[in-house]
């Protein structure tokens, strides 16, 4: 047999590799006895999971939709605004991401969104009240309607994303309604998995980008509140892992980063990365809180709310009984490793192409000769 030209050998190896590759799949039986075909994954693979993601148009939603869709899951995305969901269409292969218009007060539209699914994620949440929805409308009544639909159709898994510091007795309305929402969904659907993420950072966050913005002027507590910021990509991965692990049902997870920071410390990281000094004016709580309440009612774009002022005085508390990233086999990443990645766009053209602040400091150190005392 004549040997192949040398140029054809790499192509032959690729063909042989493709023929020898085995596409591993497995049939899993869900909690309700439904058979699910689980595949190795891949954008064009066809797995058996069908997931509904409420609140998919928010910061966290795009990451879990992307992870599920590219693994071959059918993803149902209930939406309210046409333009807010268009970026999610390309997260999966053709036909794998399905959009259904819904209203949080319309039970029928919620039921239509979940009746064919074997897992439902509830990421719906608001940082501030509006004229149409109070925080209780969203975090308690809305969550209850979704849980009732999940129970009605006996969906296998319900993963409810709450918040750190969720507590019905909290002085913050946001934390109090999140705590009540947890109780309501657990009463309706006891197998609910509750997830409490810490303040999240990423490309669309309300942390790094807010501190880097010139419009973020006022604070009431000198930015002294402390918490463990968590990477939104880590939270998205954790939510995906919970789908494949039935032992996470009925559990509570607190997802937070590896290091505790105050907002002032994060602001210092931001200023050092963008080569600018953002000014923050401290206003007494008795003045800023009612002022923020008025602005929130008058202005039609998102602004500081009275409850956000209240939250500045509440440090993050960790529930020692809740599970964490370690129980999912994950190690969260520290916010200081990502400031350059997310904040480079806030630099002026003079500093835009400079390396990250930490690398810049290391280069500066190499310019000098350091003499040690023991030499």
C-alpha positions in Angstrom: 0.0 0.0 0.0 1.4 3.4 -1.0 2.2 5.7 1.8 0.3 8.9 2.2 2.0 12.3 1.5 3.4 13.9 4.6 0.9 16.8 4.2 -2.0 14.4 4.5 -0.9 12.6 7.7 -2.2 15.3 10.1 -5.6 15.2 8.4 -5.7 11.4 8.7 -4.9 11.6 12.4 -7.8 14.1 12.9 -10.2 11.8 11.1 -9.1 8.7 13.1 -9.4 10.7 16.3 -12.9 11.7 15.5 -13.9 8.1 14.7 -12.4 6.8 17.9 -14.0 9.5 20.1 -16.9 8.1 22.1 -19.8 10.4 23.0 -20.6 9.3 26.5 -24.2 9.6 27.6 -26.1 8.2 30.5 -29.7 7.8 31.5 -30.5 9.4 34.9 -33.8 8.9 36.8 -35.0 12.1 38.4 -36.7 12.5 41.8 -40.1 12.0 40.2 -39.1 9.0 38.1 -38.5 10.9 34.8 -35.7 9.5 32.7 -33.1 12.2 31.6 -30.4 11.7 29.0 -27.3 13.3 30.3 -24.6 13.8 27.7 -20.9 14.9 27.9 -22.0 18.4 26.8 -21.3 20.7 24.0 -23.1 23.5 22.3 -24.8 21.2 19.7 -25.4 18.3 22.0 -29.0 17.4 22.9 -29.3 16.6 26.6 -32.5 15.6 28.3 -32.7 18.5 30.8 -35.3 21.3 30.3 -34.7 24.3 32.5 -36.8 27.4 33.1 -34.8 30.4 34.3 -36.9 33.3 35.7 -35.0 36.5 36.0 -32.6 35.4 33.2 -32.2 39.0 31.9 -30.4 40.1 35.0 -26.7 40.0 35.9 -26.6 36.4 37.1 -29.2 35.1 34.6 -27.0 35.3 31.5 -24.3 33.2 33.1 -26.6 30.3 34.1 -28.5 30.4 30.8 -25.2 30.3 28.9 -23.8 27.4 30.9 -27.0 25.3 30.6 -27.5 26.1 26.9 -24.0 25.3 25.8 -24.2 21.9 27.7 -27.2 20.9 25.5 -30.1 21.7 27.8 -33.3 23.1 26.6 -33.6 26.5 28.3 -37.0 28.3 28.7 -36.6 32.0 29.4 -39.7 33.9 30.6 -39.3 37.6 29.8 -41.1 40.9 30.3 -39.3 43.2 27.9 -38.5 42.3 24.3 -35.2 44.2 24.1 -33.9 42.9 27.5 -33.7 39.3 26.4 -32.3 39.4 22.9 -28.6 38.8 24.0 -29.7 35.4 25.4 -30.8 34.0 22.0 -27.2 33.3 20.9 -26.1 31.6 24.2 -27.3 28.2 22.8 -27.6 26.4 19.5 -30.6 27.0 17.3 -33.8 26.3 19.1 -32.2 25.4 22.4 -33.2 28.7 24.1 -37.0 29.3 24.0 -38.6 32.6 25.1 -42.0 33.0 26.7 -43.6 36.3 27.6 -44.9 36.3 31.2 -46.1 38.5 34.0 -45.2 37.9 37.6 -48.9 38.5 38.6 -50.2 36.2 35.8 -50.4 32.7 37.2 -51.2 31.2 33.8 -48.1 32.6 32.1 -45.9 31.3 35.0 -47.5 27.8 34.7 -46.9 27.7 30.9 -43.2 28.5 31.6 -42.6 25.6 34.0 -44.9 22.8 33.0 -42.4 21.1 30.6 -39.3 21.6 32.8 -37.5 19.3 35.2 -35.7 22.2 36.9 -36.7 25.8 37.6 -34.4 28.6 38.7 -35.9 31.7 40.3 -33.5 34.6 40.0 -36.1 37.3 40.1 -35.2 40.2 42.4 -35.2 44.0 42.7 -32.9 46.3 44.6 -35.4 49.1 44.9 -39.3 49.4 44.7 -41.0 50.9 41.7 -44.5 52.2 41.2 -45.6 48.8 39.7 -43.8 46.4 42.1 -42.9 46.7 45.7 -40.1 44.5 47.1 -42.7 42.3 48.7 -44.5 41.9 45.4 -41.4 40.5 43.8 -39.6 38.7 46.6 -42.5 37.2 48.4 -45.7 37.1 46.3 -43.9 36.5 43.0 -41.7 33.8 44.5 -44.8 32.1 45.9 -46.6 32.0 42.5 -43.5 30.4 40.9 -43.2 27.9 43.8 -46.9 27.0 43.5 -46.5 26.4 39.7 -43.5 24.2 40.4 -45.5 22.2 43.0 -48.5 21.9 40.7 -46.5 20.3 37.9 -44.3 18.3 40.3 -41.1 19.7 38.8 -38.0 17.7 39.9 -35.9 20.6 41.1 -36.5 24.2 42.2 -33.5 26.4 42.9 -34.4 29.7 44.5 -31.8 32.5 44.6 -32.2 34.6 47.7 -29.6 37.0 49.2 -27.0 37.1 51.9 -28.4 38.4 55.2 -31.9 37.2 54.2 -33.8 37.6 57.5 -37.5 38.3 58.0 -36.6 40.4 61.1 -34.0 42.6 59.3 -34.2 46.4 59.4 -33.7 46.3 55.6 -36.8 45.7 53.6 -34.8 44.0 50.9 -33.3 41.5 53.4 -36.6 41.1 55.2 -38.6 40.3 52.1 -35.9 37.9 50.8 -36.1 36.1 54.2 -39.9 35.9 53.9 -39.6 34.6 50.4 -37.4 31.8 51.6 -40.0 30.7 54.1 -42.8 30.9 51.6 -41.1 28.8 48.9 -40.0 26.2 51.4 -43.5 25.9 52.8 -45.0 25.4 49.3 -42.2 23.2 47.9 -40.0 21.6 50.7 -37.4 20.3 48.3 -36.4 23.9 47.3 -32.7 24.6 47.1 -32.0 28.0 48.6 -29.0 30.0 47.4 -27.7 33.1 49.1 -25.0 34.8 47.1 -22.9 37.6 48.6 -22.5 40.9 46.6 -21.5 39.8 43.1 -18.9 41.4 40.9 -18.7 41.0 37.1 -19.2 42.9 33.8 -22.7 44.1 34.8 -22.3 44.3 38.5 -23.5 46.9 41.0 -20.2 46.9 42.9 -17.0 47.6 40.9 -18.8 49.5 38.1 -20.7 51.5 40.6 -17.6 52.5 42.6 -15.8 53.4 39.4 -18.6 55.7 38.2 -18.3 59.4 38.7 -22.0 59.6 39.6 -21.5 57.5 42.8 -21.0 60.3 45.2 -23.0 59.8 48.4 -22.6 57.3 51.3 -24.1 57.3 54.8 -21.6 55.0 56.6 -18.3 56.1 55.1 -18.5 52.8 53.1 -17.6 50.7 56.2 -20.0 47.8 55.6 -18.1 44.5 55.3 -18.9 41.5 53.1 -17.3 38.7 51.1 -17.7 39.7 47.4 -18.2 36.7 45.0 -17.5 36.3 41.3 -20.7 36.1 39.4 -19.2 33.4 37.1 -18.5 31.2 40.2 -22.2 31.6 41.3 -23.3 30.6 37.8 -21.2 27.5 37.8 -22.5 26.6 41.3 -26.1 26.8 40.1 -25.3 24.5 37.2 -23.7 21.9 39.5 -26.8 21.9 41.7 -28.8 20.7 38.7 -26.7 17.6 38.3 -26.5 16.8 42.1 -29.9 15.7 43.6 -28.3 15.8 47.1 -28.5 19.6 46.9 -32.3 19.5 47.1 -33.8 20.9 50.3 -30.4 22.4 51.2 -29.3 26.0 51.8 -26.1 27.4 50.3 -24.3 30.6 51.1 -22.0 31.5 48.2 -19.3 34.1 49.1 -15.8 34.9 48.2 -12.5 34.0 50.0 -11.8 37.4 51.5 -13.7 39.9 53.6 -13.6 43.5 52.4 -15.2 46.8 53.3 -16.7 48.9 50.5 -14.0 51.5 51.2 -11.2 48.9 50.7 -12.8 47.8 47.4 -13.0 51.5 46.4 -9.2 51.8 47.0 -8.7 48.9 44.6 -10.9 50.5 42.0 -9.1 53.9 42.3 -5.7 52.3 42.0 -6.8 50.3 38.9 -8.4 53.2 37.0 -5.8 55.8 38.0 -8.4 58.1 39.3 -9.6 59.2 42.7 -13.3 59.0 43.0 -14.8 61.3 45.5 -17.3 59.9 48.1 -19.3 62.4 50.3 -20.6 61.1 53.6 -24.1 62.3 54.4 -25.8 61.5 57.7 -28.3 58.6 57.4 -31.2 60.8 58.7 -30.7 63.1 55.7 -29.7 60.7 52.9 -32.3 58.0 53.5 -35.4 60.3 53.1 -33.7 62.1 50.2 -33.0 58.8 48.4 -36.7 57.8 48.9 -37.8 61.0 47.2 -35.4 60.6 44.3 -36.4 57.0 43.8 -40.1 58.1 43.4 -39.4 61.1 41.2 -36.7 59.8 38.8 -37.6 57.1 36.3 -34.1 55.6 36.0 -32.4 53.5 38.7 -31.0 55.5 41.5 -30.1 55.1 45.2 -33.1 53.9 47.2 -33.8 54.4 50.9 -33.3 50.7 51.6 -29.8 50.8 50.0 -28.9 53.4 52.5 -30.1 51.2 55.3 -28.1 48.2 54.0 -24.9 50.3 54.3 -25.1 49.7 58.0 -25.5 45.9 57.9 -22.4 43.8 57.6 -22.7 40.3 56.0 -23.4 37.6 58.5 -22.5 34.0 57.6 -24.9 31.2 58.5 -22.7 28.4 59.9 -25.3 25.8 59.1 -25.5 26.6 55.4 -23.4 24.8 52.8 -20.8 26.6 50.8 -18.7 26.4 47.6 -16.6 23.7 49.2 -19.6 21.4 49.4 -19.8 21.7 45.6 -16.1 21.0 45.2 -15.4 24.6 44.1 -12.9 27.3 45.2 -14.2 30.9 44.8 -12.0 33.6 43.3 -10.9 36.8 44.9 -12.1 40.2 43.6 -8.6 41.7 43.6 -7.6 39.4 40.7 -10.4 40.8 38.4 -10.3 44.6 38.9 -8.2 45.1 35.8 -10.4 42.8 33.7 -13.6 44.6 34.6 -12.4 48.2 35.0 -9.9 48.8 32.2 -12.6 50.7 30.3 -12.8 53.4 33.0 -9.1 54.4 32.4 -8.2 57.4 30.4 -6.3 56.9 27.1 -3.1 57.8 28.9 -3.2 54.8 31.1 -5.4 52.4 29.1 -2.7 50.1 27.8 -0.8 49.9 31.1 -0.7 46.4 32.8 -2.8 45.6 35.9 -1.9 47.7 39.0 -0.3 44.7 40.8 1.9 43.9 37.8 2.8 47.6 37.4 3.9 47.7 41.0 6.1 44.7 40.6 7.8 46.2 37.6 8.4 49.4 39.6 10.0 47.3 42.4 12.5 45.8 40.0 14.0 49.2 39.3 15.4 49.4 42.7 18.2 47.5 44.5 17.0 46.2 47.8 19.7 45.6 50.5 18.7 43.1 53.2 19.8 43.5 56.8 21.3 40.0 57.0 23.6 40.5 54.0 
